[in-house]
Amino acid sequence: MNWIPVAELSPTAFAPFGELGLPLSDGAHGKGDVTLDLSQGRPRFYIMRLERRGIAFDKMARHDRVTQCLGAADGLAWLIAVAPADVPAPRLADIRAFRVPPGCFIALAHGTWHAGPYFFEAGRDFYNLELVDTNSRDYTVCRLDEPVSFTP
């Protein structure tokens, strides 16, 4: 088992992988907005219900046609692992882990490798913005050489 440290999420730290969406007052624009590309199909926005699956993973996925957005619907922190879009198959040295704090979300850049969301509770709800066919027509998976887990 390989272990990766978890970093606190910040716009600068996450920039190689996408953008951080921050709370804004009603009608406000600016810092906290994310750039979306939903031009390659029909958008799908839904609540994704996940059961606890541990905090180890042995594969990562990517979507080349959409800037997928993920956030916790319940206002709790969660974990995600990412790797740059420009690597054909992520290796341990490419992978970064982040703790996504309550009250914000992430927008993954096109092609960003990702594993997660991960959490410690029995089950969680996440909102997910992607395309209707993201998981059937725009879903590339890479198996890792060894499982990876977040450093406790």
C-alpha positions as CSV (number, residue, x, y, z in Angstrom):
1,M,0.0,0.0,0.0
2,N,1.3,3.5,-0.9
3,W,0.4,6.5,1.2
4,I,-0.1,10.1,0.1
5,P,-0.3,13.1,2.3
6,V,-3.5,15.2,2.3
7,A,-3.1,18.9,1.6
8,E,-5.5,21.7,2.5
9,L,-7.4,22.9,-0.6
10,S,-6.5,26.3,-1.9
11,P,-7.0,27.9,-5.3
12,T,-3.2,28.0,-5.9
13,A,-2.6,24.4,-4.8
14,F,-5.5,23.0,-6.8
15,A,-4.8,25.1,-10.0
16,P,-3.0,22.4,-11.9
17,F,-6.1,20.2,-11.6
18,G,-9.0,22.6,-11.8
19,E,-10.6,25.4,-9.8
20,L,-12.0,25.9,-6.4
21,G,-15.6,27.2,-6.1
22,L,-16.1,29.4,-3.1
23,P,-19.3,30.8,-1.6
24,L,-20.5,34.1,-3.0
25,S,-23.4,36.4,-1.9
26,D,-26.5,36.2,-4.1
27,G,-25.9,37.9,-7.4
28,A,-22.2,38.3,-6.9
29,H,-19.6,37.3,-9.4
30,G,-15.8,37.1,-9.3
31,K,-13.5,35.1,-6.9
32,G,-15.4,31.9,-6.3
33,D,-16.8,31.5,-9.8
34,V,-15.4,28.6,-11.8
35,T,-15.0,28.3,-15.6
36,L,-17.4,25.6,-16.9
37,D,-17.3,23.8,-20.2
38,L,-20.6,21.9,-20.8
39,S,-20.5,22.5,-24.6
40,Q,-19.9,18.9,-25.6
41,G,-23.4,17.5,-24.6
42,R,-26.4,17.9,-22.4
43,P,-25.5,18.8,-18.8
44,R,-26.5,16.6,-15.9
45,F,-26.8,18.0,-12.3
46,Y,-27.7,15.5,-9.6
47,I,-27.2,14.4,-6.1
48,M,-24.8,11.4,-6.0
49,R,-25.4,9.1,-3.0
50,L,-22.3,7.2,-2.0
51,E,-21.7,4.5,0.6
52,R,-18.5,4.4,2.6
53,R,-15.9,2.5,0.6
54,G,-12.8,3.1,2.6
55,I,-10.0,5.6,1.8
56,A,-7.9,3.4,-0.5
57,F,-8.0,3.3,-4.3
58,D,-6.4,1.4,-7.1
59,K,-7.6,3.2,-10.1
60,M,-8.2,6.8,-11.3
61,A,-10.6,8.1,-13.9
62,R,-10.7,11.1,-16.2
63,H,-13.2,12.9,-18.4
64,D,-11.9,14.8,-21.5
65,R,-15.1,16.5,-22.6
66,V,-16.4,18.2,-19.5
67,T,-15.3,20.3,-16.5
68,Q,-16.9,18.1,-13.8
69,C,-17.9,19.8,-10.6
70,L,-18.2,18.0,-7.2
71,G,-19.3,19.2,-3.8
72,A,-20.7,17.8,-0.6
73,A,-24.4,18.3,-0.3
74,D,-24.2,17.9,3.5
75,G,-21.6,20.5,4.3
76,L,-18.9,18.2,5.6
77,A,-15.3,17.9,4.5
78,W,-14.2,15.2,2.1
79,L,-11.1,13.9,0.3
80,I,-10.1,13.6,-3.3
81,A,-7.0,12.4,-5.1
82,V,-6.0,14.0,-8.4
83,A,-3.3,13.8,-11.1
84,P,-2.5,16.1,-14.0
85,A,-4.4,15.8,-17.3
86,D,-1.1,15.7,-19.3
87,V,0.1,12.4,-18.0
88,P,-1.1,9.4,-20.0
89,A,-1.3,7.1,-16.9
90,P,-0.8,8.5,-13.4
91,R,2.0,7.1,-11.2
92,L,2.3,7.6,-7.5
93,A,4.6,10.6,-8.0
94,D,1.9,12.4,-10.0
95,I,-0.9,12.0,-7.5
96,R,-1.9,14.8,-5.0
97,A,-4.6,14.5,-2.3
98,F,-6.7,17.3,-1.0
99,R,-9.2,17.8,1.9
100,V,-12.1,19.7,0.5
101,P,-13.5,21.8,3.3
102,P,-17.2,22.5,4.0
103,G,-18.8,25.3,2.0
104,C,-16.8,24.9,-1.3
105,F,-16.6,22.6,-4.3
106,I,-14.1,21.7,-7.0
107,A,-14.3,22.0,-10.8
108,L,-12.0,19.4,-12.4
109,A,-10.2,20.6,-15.5
110,H,-10.6,18.6,-18.7
111,G,-8.8,15.3,-18.4
112,T,-7.8,15.6,-14.8
113,W,-7.3,12.2,-13.3
114,H,-9.3,11.7,-10.1
115,A,-10.3,9.2,-7.4
116,G,-13.0,10.1,-5.0
117,P,-14.8,11.6,-3.2
118,Y,-13.7,9.7,-0.1
119,F,-15.0,10.2,3.4
120,F,-15.3,8.4,6.8
121,E,-19.0,8.4,7.4
122,A,-21.3,5.5,6.5
123,G,-22.7,7.3,3.5
124,R,-22.7,10.8,2.0
125,D,-24.5,12.9,-0.6
126,F,-22.5,14.9,-3.2
127,Y,-23.7,17.2,-5.9
128,N,-22.3,16.4,-9.3
129,L,-22.3,18.5,-12.5
130,E,-21.2,16.7,-15.6
131,L,-22.7,15.6,-19.0
132,V,-25.5,13.1,-19.3
133,D,-23.1,10.6,-21.0
134,T,-20.0,11.4,-19.0
135,N,-19.8,7.9,-17.4
136,S,-20.5,6.1,-20.7
137,R,-18.8,8.1,-23.5
138,D,-16.2,10.1,-21.6
139,Y,-14.8,7.8,-19.0
140,T,-11.2,6.6,-19.1
141,V,-9.9,4.5,-16.3
142,C,-6.3,3.8,-15.3
143,R,-5.4,1.0,-12.9
144,L,-2.5,1.9,-10.6
145,D,0.4,-0.4,-10.0
146,E,-0.4,-0.6,-6.2
147,P,-3.3,0.6,-4.1
148,V,-3.0,4.1,-2.7
149,S,-4.4,5.5,0.6
150,F,-4.6,8.9,2.2
151,T,-2.1,9.4,5.1
152,P,-4.2,9.5,8.3
